[in-house]
């Protein structure tokens, strides 16, 4: 490789890193789910079975998971995760939960 190709390749990788579908941020999902369910704290909630669907043309993917409260209530939840641009974190649409 010559001297110019390495910096160009590094810039290309950095620019495209935001386009790749990343793994869901569990803490963000837990905070948003706790808020959606009206819980006072994320300590009252456990997430399990987090699965990411196939990304669409824009990179967005449905994330589905199970949420269990400290009192034993179980919910089946889902949201649309859209990858962030460049170095920003992924964004999540409105979280929807229904009793499981």
Secondary structure, 3 states (H helix, E strand, C coil): CCHHHHHHHHHHHHHHHHHCCCCCCHHHHHHHHHHHCCCCCHHHEEEEEEEECCCCCCCCEEEEEEEEECCCCEEEEEEEEECCCCCCCCEECCCEEEEC
